[in-house]
Amino acid sequence: MTDDNKPLALRWIAIFKANTSTQSDIVNMGKVANILASEKFDPEQLNDDTGVSLIDEFISPILKAAIPSMGVYAKFILALRSVLNGGDASKSKRNLSGPSYRDEIMVQMLEMRRELKRELQGEFWSSRAGALGTTSYEQYYAQKNIRTKGIDQIFPGLRSMPSIQEEHHLGTIASHSCLPPLPGKESSENNEMLPGFLKALMSLDGAEDITSSSAGTISKIKVGKFIVEDTHKKMYLGGCAPDLTLRLAGSPLCAFGTIAVIELQTGSLDNKHRGKAVKYTEELLEANPDRLFAFCLLTNTEELQVFRASRTLRTSTRASGSEFVFECSDLVSLCEATSAGSLQGWEYIVQMFKLDASSFGQVAPELTTKNEVYIATSLLGSTKNSRVYGVKDGLKACKQHMKNRKRSFDTELAVLKMIAQSGGHPSLPMLLDHDENQLLLVTEPVVTHLGGTFSFNTLKAILDALSHMHLKLKLVHRDIEPKHMGLDAQGVPCLIDVGSAASMDETTANEILSGARPYYSGTLLFASDEVLDGLESECVCVPKAAQDMVALVKSAYIMVHAGAEQSLMRCFPMNGSPEEKVTAVKSFWSTELSKETPAGNAWRELLMAQLQADLGKLLRAKD
């Protein structure tokens, strides 16, 4: 941090100290103070009527990107909000002048957002917690039904390795006559044991220290095709920070691409660290729905215990912690010398580096275009027709259509090309690369979903993006819903997933009638009544801009009203017939938008006005 930023960082730290109760929180928040100072956010700005918007629209996205743990993130935001000292956000003097209907929508949206802000914040943050919330790792471990097996049963890949003969060693460590020097189990975990364990791994033939730091301590080594990295300060795994992470060389550090993790412990192995090991394996499966099993090695450098989480077959396409099977091995001594024809002691560690990634359960998609090979770092979304992966350190999105969805791929590619040819738009996706054989589309940006942070500026940007599609491209998005709106890395609101878009002319209707295009491929939850009526009567209607606008109003309602989304999902028959789904959705919105409350009346008037509004007036030039 520069000298110019230091006073600013100190002011942030003072704010955090005044709003936290534990020393560890203050230390962690000091790191975030540096982030905020580097972005030039002055705490004094929080004392005026722009404070709430500053937090929601600028600071919040920065902290979300910097802090993996939602529990810690919540503490930061709540501490910032408390600085407002009860300031009335409703006194904001935004410039909403102008006669356009769009401005009236924005005014009503802003007023309802303010009215419901405290209620929304309470429910939103109460649903977030740290890695385990208030549960200790000992309690977490006790709650799991963990089966104990032999290490070769837990790690079957070891059984496929050749047996060790006295006169013919594997040749993967410098000396088999004795173990490499290992730190004792009573040594300091982070200062002695962790670097000492990495130093022991350096005894493997071909091991290379690739630590970039000049501090002189080993923190990252390369062994064959694997990288072993010190990650005890990197909360990349669902808010957790394993001591050591094993990943493929060339792959970035991320939960999706992790091969296995290693947890170190001082003293005898205990249930607290066993709970951590189990949690890590669970998080690895949650991060990659295609992965069927994952491992964590727990050791105090004298004993080793291997933990495995496996996904049941019925949940192999969707992560669900309650459907995982957890197993652990018996304790194995790392101090035993290797004997002829068997695998013992340190040789277990040696053998693991001879396995391939699939032996650890790792599954990685093939994302290759004519121009580049993309490495997935996360799964951003999944449907029965496609999957979207984060690539390029999560900054780009790579959408892979299923092989039988060539028509959907062609449609989305055509829309993305139209956006590009029109000069693009800051709130619409930009096509970067594609491959017609692999049905891949690489786009930017990758967005963070809005959650409870829907704001005036978000609505303004989404309206502008729709104006570009409707008026310049003559396209209807046809799948407006909360998960297709978000903030990019710079905090710019964006509208994504244009795969259902269609032109506003009779061509689309003819394609629907011929069966070349589905009548409606977007979600029914936010569809306009015109679309729902068409599904009921089996009558084809031409896509219209008003259908998008109604879907936007309904989406905004869900994001502004805490608990509304849960109510909508409870009434929606997931396994029902199309007719039952349409009836349920129409009934929900009819009830919600006719409630005799100020908010309910405002939303009903807003929706009716939208149905009757002239699009040209609604989306005319910005203020």
Long-range contacts (C-beta under 8 A, 24 or more apart in sequence): 1-34, 1-37, 1-38, 5-34, 5-37, 5-38, 5-40, 6-37, 8-36, 8-37, 8-40, 8-42, 8-43, 9-33, 9-34, 9-36, 9-37, 11-42, 11-43, 11-44, 12-36, 12-37, 12-43, 15-43, 15-79, 15-80, 15-83, 16-76, 16-79, 19-78, 19-79, 19-82, 19-83, 20-75, 20-79, 25-75, 28-72, 29-75, 29-76, 29-79, 32-63, 32-66, 32-67, 32-76, 35-62, 35-63, 35-66, 36-62, 43-83, 46-80, 46-83, 46-84, 47-83, 47-84, 47-85, 47-87, 49-87, 49-89, 49-91, 49-92, 49-93, 50-92, 51-83, 51-84, 51-87, 51-89, 52-81, 52-84, 52-87, 52-89, 52-92, 52-117, 53-92, 53-455, 53-456, 53-457, 55-80, 55-81, 56-453, 56-455, 57-453, 57-455, 57-457, 57-458, 57-491, 58-491, 60-453, 61-448, 61-487, 61-489, 61-490, 61-491, 62-491, 64-448, 65-448, 65-489, 67-235, 68-235, 68-236, 68-237, 68-238, 68-239, 69-130, 69-131, 69-235, 69-239, 70-128, 70-129, 70-130, 70-239, 71-128, 71-129, 71-130, 71-131, 71-133, 71-239, 72-130, 72-239, 73-128, 74-125, 74-128, 77-125, 78-125, 81-121, 89-114, 89-117, 90-114, 90-115, 94-456, 95-623, 97-623, 98-623, 100-617, 100-618, 100-620, 101-609, 101-613, 101-614, 101-617, 101-618, 102-463, 102-618, 102-619, 102-620, 103-623, 104-609, 105-459, 105-463, 105-553, 105-606, 105-609, 105-610, 105-618, 106-456, 106-459, 106-460, 108-602, 108-606, 109-456, 109-459, 109-556, 109-560, 110-456, 111-602, 112-560, 112-599, 112-602, 112-603, 113-454, 113-455, 113-456, 113-560, 115-598, 115-599, 116-560, 116-561, 116-562, 116-599, 119-562, 120-452, 120-560, 120-561, 120-562, 121-452, 122-562, 123-452, 123-562, 123-563, 124-451, 124-452, 124-562, 130-239, 131-238, 131-239, 131-240, 131-279, 132-279, 136-272, 136-275, 137-271, 137-272, 137-273, 137-274, 137-275, 137-276, 137-279, 138-271, 138-272, 138-275, 139-275, 140-275, 140-278, 140-279, 141-271, 141-272, 141-274, 141-275, 141-278, 142-271, 144-278, 144-326, 145-326, 146-278, 146-307, 146-326, 146-327, 146-328, 147-325, 147-326, 147-327, 147-328, 148-327, 148-328, 148-329, 148-330, 149-327, 149-328, 149-329, 149-330, 150-329, 150-330, 151-304, 151-306, 151-329, 151-330, 151-332, 151-348, 152-343, 153-329, 154-306, 154-307, 154-308, 154-327, 154-328, 154-329, 155-295, 155-306, 155-308, 155-329, 155-352, 157-355, 157-359, 157-360, 158-343, 158-348, 158-351, 158-352, 158-355, 161-343, 161-351, 161-354, 161-355, 163-341, 163-342, 163-343, 164-338, 164-339, 164-340, 164-341, 164-342, 164-343, 164-347, 165-340, 165-341, 166-339, 166-340, 170-347, 170-350, 170-351, 170-354, 171-205, 172-204, 172-205, 172-350, 172-353, 172-354, 173-203, 173-204, 173-205, 173-346, 173-350, 174-203, 174-204, 174-205, 175-203, 176-338, 178-337, 179-334, 179-335, 179-337, 179-345, 179-346, 180-346, 182-301, 182-302, 182-334, 183-301, 184-301, 184-302, 185-265, 185-266, 185-267, 185-268, 185-300, 185-301, 185-302, 185-303, 186-266, 186-267, 187-266, 187-301, 188-266, 189-243, 189-264, 189-265, 189-266, 190-232, 193-264, 193-266, 193-300, 193-301, 194-230, 194-232, 194-243, 194-244, 194-264, 195-219, 195-230, 196-301, 197-244, 197-262, 197-264, 197-299, 197-301, 198-228, 198-230, 198-244, 200-301, 201-228, 201-349, 204-350, 204-353, 222-249, 223-353, 224-353, 224-354, 225-249, 226-259, 226-353, 227-251, 228-262, 229-253, 231-261, 237-261, 237-280, 237-283, 237-284, 237-287, 238-283, 238-286, 238-287, 240-276, 240-279, 240-280, 240-283, 242-276, 242-280, 242-296, 246-360, 248-357, 248-362, 250-375, 251-375, 252-375, 252-377, 252-393, 254-287, 254-377, 254-378, 254-394, 255-283, 255-284, 255-286, 255-287, 255-288, 255-378, 256-287, 256-288, 256-376, 256-377, 256-378, 256-379, 256-389, 256-390, 257-362, 257-364, 257-375, 257-376, 257-377, 258-284, 258-287, 258-362, 259-357, 259-360, 259-362, 260-294, 260-295, 260-296, 260-297, 260-352, 260-360, 261-295, 261-296, 261-297, 262-296, 262-297, 262-298, 262-299, 263-296, 263-297, 263-298, 263-299, 264-299, 264-300, 264-301, 265-298, 265-299, 265-300, 266-300, 267-300, 268-300, 269-298, 269-299, 269-300, 269-303, 269-305, 269-331, 273-298, 274-298, 274-305, 274-307, 274-328, 277-305, 277-307, 277-328, 278-307, 278-309, 278-326, 278-328, 280-307, 281-307, 281-308, 281-309, 281-326, 282-309, 282-321, 282-324, 282-326, 284-309, 285-309, 285-311, 285-319, 285-321, 285-324, 286-319, 286-321, 287-319, 287-378, 287-379, 288-319, 288-362, 288-363, 288-379, 289-316, 289-317, 289-318, 289-319, 289-379, 289-382, 290-316, 290-363, 290-365, 291-361, 291-362, 291-363, 292-316, 292-361, 292-363, 293-361, 294-360, 294-361, 295-360, 295-361, 297-352, 299-334, 301-334, 302-333, 302-334, 302-335, 303-331, 303-332, 303-333, 303-334, 304-329, 304-331, 304-332, 304-333, 304-334, 304-348, 304-349, 305-329, 305-330, 305-331, 305-332, 306-332, 318-382, 365-389, 365-400, 366-438, 367-391, 367-398, 367-400, 367-438, 367-440, 368-435, 368-438, 368-440, 369-433, 369-434, 369-435, 369-438, 369-440, 369-442, 370-435, 371-433, 372-433, 374-398, 374-440, 374-442, 380-446, 381-483, 386-499, 390-446, 391-442, 394-446, 395-444, 395-445, 395-446, 395-489, 396-432, 396-442, 396-443, 396-444, 396-446, 397-429, 397-442, 397-443, 397-444, 397-445, 397-446, 397-496, 398-440, 398-441, 398-442, 399-440, 399-441, 399-442, 399-443, 399-499, 400-438, 400-439, 400-440, 401-439, 401-440, 401-441, 402-439, 403-439, 405-439, 406-439, 407-516, 407-517, 408-499, 408-521, 409-436, 409-439, 409-441, 411-499, 411-501, 411-517, 412-441, 412-498, 412-499, 412-501, 413-441, 415-475, 415-498, 415-499, 415-501, 416-441, 416-443, 416-498, 418-473, 418-475, 419-473, 419-498, 422-468, 422-472, 422-473, 425-464, 425-465, 425-468, 426-461, 426-492, 426-494, 427-461, 427-462, 427-464, 427-465, 427-492, 427-493, 427-494, 427-495, 428-465, 428-468, 428-469, 428-494, 428-495, 428-498, 429-494, 429-496, 429-497, 429-498, 444-488, 445-488, 445-489, 445-492, 445-494, 446-488, 446-489, 447-485, 447-486, 447-487, 447-488, 447-494, 447-496, 448-486, 448-487, 448-488, 449-482, 449-483, 449-485, 449-486, 450-482, 450-485, 450-486, 450-487, 450-493, 450-559, 451-559, 452-559, 452-562, 453-487, 454-556, 454-559, 454-560, 457-493, 458-485, 458-487, 458-493, 459-556, 460-493, 460-622, 461-492, 461-493, 461-494, 462-493, 462-495, 462-552, 463-552, 463-619, 464-622, 465-494, 465-495, 466-495, 466-545, 466-548, 466-549, 466-552, 466-619, 467-619, 469-498, 469-501, 469-548, 470-504, 470-545, 470-548, 470-615, 470-619, 471-615, 471-619, 474-503, 474-504, 474-505, 475-501, 475-502, 475-503, 475-504, 476-501, 476-502, 476-503, 476-504, 476-543, 476-544, 476-545, 476-547, 476-548, 477-501, 477-548, 478-502, 478-520, 478-521, 478-522, 478-543, 478-547, 478-548, 479-521, 479-522, 479-523, 479-551, 480-522, 480-526, 480-548, 480-551, 480-552, 480-555, 481-522, 481-523, 481-525, 481-526, 481-551, 481-555, 482-555, 482-558, 482-559, 482-565, 485-555, 502-543, 503-543, 504-542, 504-543, 504-544, 504-545, 505-542, 506-542, 508-542, 508-543, 509-540, 509-541, 509-542, 512-540, 513-540, 522-551, 524-581, 524-582, 524-585, 525-554, 525-568, 525-572, 525-585, 526-551, 526-554, 526-555, 526-558, 527-551, 527-585, 529-586, 529-589, 532-582, 532-585, 532-586, 535-578, 535-582, 536-579, 536-582, 545-615, 546-610, 546-611, 546-613, 546-615, 549-610, 549-613, 549-615, 549-618, 550-607, 550-610, 550-611, 553-603, 553-606, 553-607, 553-610, 554-589, 554-607, 557-592, 557-593, 557-603, 561-599, 564-592, 567-592
